[in-house]
Amino acid sequence: MISKEDIERINILYKKSKEVILSEEEAEEQKRLRKKYIEWIKMQVRSQLEVHVSNDKN
């Protein structure tokens, strides 16, 4: 699960990266949070597809 705070931090780091070069720690944090967000999106899509396929079988 990704929290609202995680999404806010992703946005903050993105905006900062457009202004200055992120520190190594910030770049790693950004990478980790983006990966977490993408995995969460994949999970949501899979869940919706499973519900859709299940409803089609009934």
N, C-alpha and C positions, 0 to 999 in steps of 0.2 A: 504494500500500500504506500502511496506517496501522499505526503501531507501538504497542506496549503503552504506551510513554512518552506518545504522543499521546493515547491514551485516558485515561491517568492525568491528564494535564494538562487535558483537557476536564472531567473530574470535579472537579478542584481548582478550576478557574475557575467551574464551576457552583456548587459549595458556597460559594465566596467571594462570588459574586454574590447569594446569598441573605442574606448577612450585611452586606455593604457594597456601595457602588457601585463597579464596576470602573473602573480608569483607562482612558483612551482606548486605550492600547496593549494592555491586557489584553482589552478588549472586541473589538478588531480581531483579536487572536490567537484568542479564543474563536470568533469568526465564521469565521475561516480554518480552524481545526481542525474545526469542525462541518461546514463545506462539504466538507472533505477526507474526513471520516468518511461523510457521506451519499453522496459519489461512490464510495467504496469499497464501501459496501453495495449500491449500484446495480450495480456491476461484478460483485459476487458473485451477485446475483439473475440478471443476464443470463447469466452463465456457467452457472448451474444450469439455467436455462430452455433454453439451447442444448443442453446435454447431454440434457435430457429430450426435447426435440423430436427430436434426432438418434436417440435410442434408440427413439422411437415410429416413426420411418421404417424402422427395421431390423426 
